[in-house]
Amino acid sequence: MSERTTSDDRTDTGRVGWTRDEMAALVARDIADGSYVNLGIGIPELVAKHVPEGRTLVYHTENGLLGMGPSPAEGEGDPELINAGKRRVTAMPGASYFHHADSFAMIRGGHIDLCVLGALQVAQNGDLANWSTGEPGAIPAVGGAMDLCAGVKRVFVITQHCTKTGEPKLVERCTYPLTGLGVINRVYTDLAVIEIAEGGFRVVELCPGVSFEYVQERTGAPLQRAAECLAAE
């Protein structure tokens, strides 16, 4: 894969693309006020830090809490009050606790508006692979992702555009074990915001200073430009 860049593909700091917090802020911007939201482990957890002022989201975690609050300061908090990723959290006023089975009934019953997940691969038809590479010795970590993909109304992915070795995560067809079929609505990467359209990946927003061609070079499937992306260019 080419690593060629131009001055137009770099920010003022010389770094290409959005930071993780900037990616999370883009996701938070696009979540409607009052939504019931489940955040996956890793970069998705950052979304809660960037909700626009005046907007309220209600966070759900698979292990039995609705109304989850932010993580407490280091060394503080209740060791028995954790999220699905075993990170200490707090409870907002009005929060409720329930059995693990009831939590999954909420997911499977379609009562969660949106979830934000990480990804190993996303296919152009919206298939998601995010729990195992399938390699010998790989540690499987499917967690509640399969249920979330099957039961939540909308599913966003937030991930780096490429792997650490430069391989594209957005591909024509997933080669890793699948988490869900045709379940992804949007993908937020460090280079672009991309929606899953009838014809495949469609770029709706580019990171400032990053060209469409630069993103295409690092994507394992053809890209389309959305009207709003064309207008911005």
Secondary structure, DSSP 8 states (H G I E B T S, - for coil): ------GGGS-TTS--S--HHHHHHHHHHTS-TT-EEEE-SSGGGGGGGG--TT---EEEETTTEEEEE---STT-S-TT-B-TTS-B-EEEEEEEE--HHHHHHHHHTT---EEEE--SEEETTS-EE-S----TT-----TTHHHHHHHSSEEEEE--SB-TTS-BSEESS--S--SBSS---EEE-SSEEEEEETTEEEEEEE-TT--HHHHHHT-BS-EEE-HHHHHH-
